[in-house]
Amino acid sequence: MALAGSAVKSSKSTSRKASKAKTALDRFGEIKMPDLTYTDKIAKATAPLYEKVRHHIPEIEWPIHAPYVYWINKLKKKRNATILAHNYQTPEIYHCVADIVGDSLQLAREAGLVKEEIIIQCGVHFMAETSKLLNPEKTVLIPDMRAGCSLAESITAADIRLLREAHSGVPIVTYVNTSAEVKAESDICCTSSNAVRVVESFESDTVFLIPDEYLAQNVAKLTKKKILTWAGHCEVHERFTAEELLAYKKADPAIQIIAHPECPPSVVAVSDYAGSTAGMIEYAKTRKPGAKVLLVTECSMASNIEMEAKGVEFIKPCNLCPHMKRITLPKILESLVYMKEEVLVDPAMAKKAKRAVERMVNLKPN
């Protein structure tokens, strides 16, 4: 099937139409943008945080980041806000301002437990929508509304309806990397960490797993179900090749290769382990000191988990996600000061989409 549509765009237009009502800035009021001069006070206050990132941020660059880190941490308390950050965010966000970090499933679960009034989602748009679905009464902000996802943009709600017409009775499992309108047309959501379990929760012999074609093909090897696919791909993971990984292995046979299941099956086949970002982190942490691990995923993750996987040497083939990297410290601070960009979902759509997400979150372990 050909790639289709712009689910994120239509979802965002819904958000903008809804935003004609009272805005987040109207509700919470503006805070004056603080002075971002690097002072001795800021240097002292942020010194412990710099220790967490000193191997990734040169000391000469810290005075640029430190004022943002200092004021974000102060203003999020003043705003009664919490910051959720995906594993692919840069180290200064992941280690220095985030309150909750994790993969898509972890962030979805944690979003439903947040007590603060405001959620700032440091990830991509579909993640912010998921937080809103699980917290309709809370204010959800994303620092840059343009932080999209190639997977989310590969399929629309109309595509899902056509699939149902063509394959009556076949359950549709939708990856969380989709817009709210696509989730609303689905039976249940999944993440890379629970996709096999979600697929096998249906009695049907045939199940759609969309839109990530490679995830579906990799899951198909782990289940007896017949998996129907859609031609959507992650622009980060699809660029890895088996040839380049074998070249690493040839240069150093001791390297352990761990890959994300959004990678092509040929890449997964030559890897020592394949799993979600949470699974990859756990695998790396269990390696013995001195191990060499090559993470086949977005390259910021290796920088973020080095502290958790002490003694592991990370080899970093670097494919950056351009959408994740739209989220920066200055934009997070602007979110707190000006209460932007607010993510809103049509209530009728949200009710249906929330059902699909909650079915995933509440799925009992096997």
Secondary structure, 3 states (H helix, E strand, C coil): CCCCCCHHHHHHHHHHHHCCCCCHHHHHCCCCCCCCCCCHHHHHHHHHHHHHHCCCCCCCCHHHHHHHHHHHHHHHHHHCEEEEEECCCCHHHHCCCCCEEECHHHHHHHHCCCCCCEEEEECCHHHHHHHHHHCCCCEEECCCCCCCCCCHHHCCHHHHHHHHHHCCCCCEEEECCCCHHHHHCCCEEECCCCHHHHHCCCCCCEEEEECEHHHHHHHHCCCCCEEECCCECCCCHHHCCHHHHHHHHHHCCCCEEEECCCCCHHHHHCCCEECCHHHHHHHHHCCCCCCEEEEECECHHHHHHCCCCCCCEEECCCECCCCHHHCCHHHHHHHHHHCCCECCCCHHHHHHHHHHHHHHHCCCCC
